[in-house]
Amino acid sequence: MLAKVTTAASITRAVLVVHDYAVTIGQDFLAGTPKAPFIRRVSFS
């Protein structure tokens, strides 16, 4: 039981780290792209 909980926690932590990394990369990409408003509109629609 404890092993399953530990594995789930590790997976969750890894997903959060990857998500934060992807968000940071995405923000850098949008900030450095002339088409940023268009990309933002598409991604949030």
Backbone as a ProteinNet text record, in pm:
[ID]
protein_1_A
[PRIMARY]
MLAKVTTAASITRAVLVVHDYAVTIGQDFLAGTPKAPFIRRVSFS
[TERTIARY]
83.1	0	87.1	186.7	274.1	350.4	389	462.6	377	249	160.3	146.8	131.7	118.3	244.7	359.8	487.1	502.3	464.6	474.1	382.4	259.7	165.1	218.6	276.8	332.1	447.7	532.5	645.5	596.7	497	441.5	380.3	303.3	239.8	344.8	449.7	555.7	622.5	649	713.9	626.3	496.4	403.4	402.6	400.5	398.9	527	639.9	767.5	768.1	725.1	720.9	624.6	510.1	411.1	470.6	535.3	597	701.5	780.5	884	820.5	713.4	646	584.6	525.6	465.9	573.7	688.2	797.8	846.2	865.6	909.2	804.4	677.7	569.5	566.1	585.6	584.4	702	819.6	936.4	910.2	848.3	818.8	721.8	615.1	516.6	578.2	662	722.6	815.6	878	973.7	917.6	784.4	723.3	630.6	644.7	555.2	409.7	388.8	253.2	191	249.6	203.2	52.5	-4.4	-149.1	-232.8	-193.3	-266.7	-258.4	-138	-118.8	-200.2	-198	-273.3	-421.9	-472.9	-615.3	-653.4	-571	-599.4	-594.5	-492.4	-474	-579.5	-637.5	-735.3	-878.8	-899.5	-1036.4	-1099.8
-120.4	0	126.2	125.2	242.1	264.7	155.2	167.1	234.9	199.2	260.8	410.2	447.7	589.8	665.9	607.4	672.2	688.1	584.5	591.3	700.1	705.7	807.6	947.4	964.5	1095.1	1132.3	1035.2	1061.3	1100.3	1029.1	1059.3	1198.6	1229.1	1360.8	1470.4	1450.3	1551.3	1568.2	1458.1	1465	1539.4	1511.6	1579	1729	1766.7	1909.2	1978.1	1911.5	1970.1	1988.9	1887	1896.1	2005.8	2015.5	2118.2	2257.6	2280.2	2410.7	2442.6	2342.4	2360.9	2398.6	2328.7	2355.9	2495.2	2536	2669.5	2776.3	2755.3	2852.1	2863.1	2749.7	2749.3	2818.9	2788.6	2849	3000.2	3048.5	3193.2	3258.7	3195.6	3248.7	3252.3	3146.8	3138.7	3249.2	3267.5	3370.5	3509.4	3530.3	3661.7	3697.3	3596.3	3622.5	3604	3597.5	3571	3685	3740.5	3847.2	3801.4	3669.8	3616.9	3581.6	3628.7	3591.2	3613.1	3730.7	3749	3644.6	3612.2	3511.8	3375.2	3337.7	3208.2	3202.8	3311.7	3314.3	3297	3366.5	3359.7	3216	3151.7	3015	2919.6	2933.7	2837.3	2850.3	2969.3	2987.3	2979.6	2967.9	2964.7	2828.2
0	0	0	88.2	97.9	-32.7	-96.9	-222.9	-329.9	-335	-434.1	-408.1	-281.3	-247.7	-286.4	-257	-289.8	-440.7	-515.3	-661	-715.4	-665.3	-710.5	-680.5	-562.2	-526	-618.3	-650.7	-739.7	-878.7	-929	-1061.1	-1060.9	-955.9	-947.3	-946	-866.5	-857.9	-993.3	-1061.8	-1192.7	-1292.9	-1291.2	-1382.9	-1355.7	-1228.2	-1194.2	-1239.7	-1222.3	-1265.2	-1416.3	-1489.1	-1635.6	-1679.1	-1611.5	-1644	-1624	-1509	-1483	-1589.6	-1627.8	-1729.4	-1863.5	-1900	-2026.5	-2026.6	-1914.1	-1905.2	-1920.8	-1856.2	-1866.6	-2010.6	-2075.8	-2215.5	-2302.5	-2278.5	-2355.8	-2341.3	-2219.8	-2196.9	-2268.2	-2260.9	-2330.8	-2481.3	-2533.8	-2676.6	-2717.9	-2638.4	-2670.5	-2660.7	-2559.5	-2539.4	-2655.2	-2715.5	-2822	-2961.5	-2973.7	-3103.3	-3143.9	-3265	-3310.6	-3316.4	-3336.8	-3350.4	-3215.7	-3106.4	-2972.6	-2952	-2987.9	-2964.5	-3037.9	-3161.1	-3238.1	-3170.7	-3128.7	-3063	-2934.5	-2855.7	-2730.4	-2758.4	-2859.4	-2890.5	-2927.7	-3007.6	-3049.6	-2930.6	-2845.3	-2737.4	-2628.9	-2611.2	-2504.3	-2553.7	-2685.4	-2737.2	-2716.1
[MASK]
+++++++++++++++++++++++++++++++++++++++++++++

